[in-house]
Amino acid sequence: MRNLFIAAAAVVLMSSCAHDKNSGNPFMTEYNTPFQVPPFEQIKLEHYKPAFISGMEQQAAEVDAIVNNPEAASFDNTIVALDQSGTLLRRVSSVFYGLNSANTNDEMQAISRELSPLLSKHGDDINLNPALFARVKEVYENQESFGLNKEQKKLLDETYKRFVRGGANLNEEDQAKLRELNSQISLLQLTFGQNMLKETNDFQLVIENEADLSGLPANLIANAAEVAAANGQEGKWIFTLHNPSVMPFLQYADNRDLREQIFNGYTNRGNNNNDNDNKEVVKQLLTARLEKAKLMGYNDFASFILEDRMSKNSAAVYELLDQLWTPAVAKANDELTDIQAEIAKEGNNFKAEGWDWRYYADRAKKAKFDLDENQVRPYLKLENVRDGMFAVSNKLFGINFKPLANMPLPHPDAEVFECTDKDGAHLGVLYLDWFPRESKRGGAWCGSYRSQTYNENGEKVAPVVTIVCNFSKPAAGQPALLSADETETMFHEFGHALHNLFRDVNYYGISGVPRDFVELPSQIMEHWVFEPEVLADYAKHYETGEVIPQELVEKLDNSGKYGQGFATTEYLAASMLDMDYHVMKDIPADMCVESFEAQTLGRRGLLSQIPARYRTTYFNHTMGGGYTAGYYSYIWAEVLDSDAYQAFVESGDIFNTEVADNFRKYVLAPGGIDDAMDMYVNFRGQKPGIDPLLKNRGLKD
């Protein structure tokens, strides 16, 4: 062990030199903040690159210490040592990439482009280090001699698999090619996302005539006036492609021509033949991914990706998607009939187009169920919904959330809470960042500024979790009133947060779960959103405090499944598009992204009025990475969450604490210690069936 200690001392010395070079860099020392959250206000742009460089240097030295250890490879001196390496790099990465999504600027994006090839090379230097892999392989092949427990064995398996999937068994020439492809893929994914953000921010629908605002809710109009004023166009109204602006505009605006303009702006992002066009990026990315898959011995990229997912292969994915496609399209056709009937009621005979769907579907819903979604908003004040969400988690798991003051914030809009367990023990810190801004990418997500683990003294290190959304921002002097969809989104992301807060593992390498399992903890939380006893707790009128009337609750319940033809079809279309791209065995040199998309969805009978939820050139889930050959994961996990919620229903109490404790124990806490289906069966006692999902979506009686 002496040489390992000498090498470790060299790391300390190097760290000291780096600290001298980066004096005042907050990443270079332990955070002196409450709960050791990142000191966001102290972090400056110039701190990132030096911290990344030092982080990579430190981890490289730690890897060298492992490789040069004269003692025989063991689980502790090789697998654990590797898992614990890279502390500084993890620290700066979690902050930089969290803020690069939530509060970016041109300088941060330039830094990310500069770092992309460096980080790709650093990762490959570890995964393709033959001496390091030799030690990992030695431990793997002699694992029976180490007396490993289940968690340790899983870490060893995952570590070995990571090296093999990272190219460790390739010859020298192929490894060089893999490095080149990894760097290319990383930069292309980054370029795709940056182009999409620019395209979203560049479009503005400017309205000068007040009559063109007909049909729009007052809060949406007020927000548009504020956006216009902020852009130096006082007295006008500006609508953007951020979801809280574009989606209600399409749903409520009476002016059909304006609906068409904003719809085309939304669905053509990245497809405008300008500097931000993504078509060539997509083609290059698909080509590089396929080349990598073939280099690794697979026929297509989907096979490479799905090998370690629950689905295992593309055939299983298509089987599920196809099962849902036929009833979803049938339901969508029924909804289209309703839409055409609403058009006819107005004395018109035009064929509905994509920019008509949300507008007339909303009218059809009102006609069928006497429900205007704007009747619901006054009862969905953001703070009340948030507190109701916390109350649900308290009833289920006994945990509590306490607001924290005088804390470092990732953005002035953010709020922060401490989460404590039922025994009062600290579980973690939760940041909440609700509203859109130009510096934030679209959508909603849950991330972490620090992952849960245990330190070298065996003490639990609690996570620092963040939920980032793009909800409708309130007009000056008004509260934020959510839509029903935004309310579901809040609960959804909170489910991811609970997964992060409850996770209890000893090693970073087994903290994650397969992509097609990760949405189970989030999607199951959606089931509580509109339960009557939950609504009674949080759905209170923002002015009077009146609890949402039972009549309105019944309308919500009766209308809840209406529109699922559209919602399911647009989602499935995107999932199929993602898979179709990544099961390709050849990428034609003259491939036209637009034609491919039209053909792959057209041959399945997708209605012309329903574009895929994400068209190719702004489909960041797959082209930006993260959900590549994996967008199906939401519906795959919905099979699980629909079935899992039945465990609560069947118990006779949707707040059954015994069922909740089992869900925490077997699904939320173990990280990736167990295989995903084993975790589910441990909780439910059986594998899931598809019927609860079909009924939940109204696709089966």
Secondary structure, 3 states (H helix, E strand, C coil): CHHHHHHHHHHHHHHHHHHHHCCCCHHHCCCCCHHHCCCHHHCCHHHHHHHHHHHHHHHHHHHHHHHCCCCCCCHHHHHHHHHHCCHHHHHHHHHHHHHHHHCCCHHHHHHHHHHHHHHHHHHHHHHCCHHHHHHHHHHHHCHHHHCCCHHHHHHHHHHHHHHHHCCCCCCHHHHHHHHHHHHHHHHHHHHHHHHHHHHHHHCCEEECCHHHHCCCCHHHHHHHHHHHHHCCCCCCEEECCCHHHHHHHHHHCCCHHHHHHHHHHHHCCCCCCCCCCCHHHHHHHHHHHHHHHHHCCCCCHHHHHHCCCCCCCHHHHHHHHHHHHHHHHHHHHHHHHHHHHHHHHCCCCCCCCHHHHHHHHHHHHHHHHCCCHHHHHHHCEHHHHHHHHHHHHHHHHCCEEEECCCCCCCCCCCEEEEEECCCCCEEEEEEEECCCCCCCCCCCEEEEEECCEECCCCCEECCEEEEECCCCCCCCCCCCECCHHHHHHHHHHHHHHHHHHHCCCCCHHHCCCCCCCCCHHHHHHHHHCCCHHHHHHHCECCCCCCECCHHHHHHHHHHCCCCHHHHHHHHHHHHHHHHHHHCCCCCCCCCCHHHHHHHHHHCCCCCCCCCCCCCHHHCHHHHCCCCCCCCCHHHHHHHHHHHHHHHHHHHCCCCCHHHHHHHHHHHHCCCCCCCHHHHHHHHHCCCCCCHHHHHHCCCCC
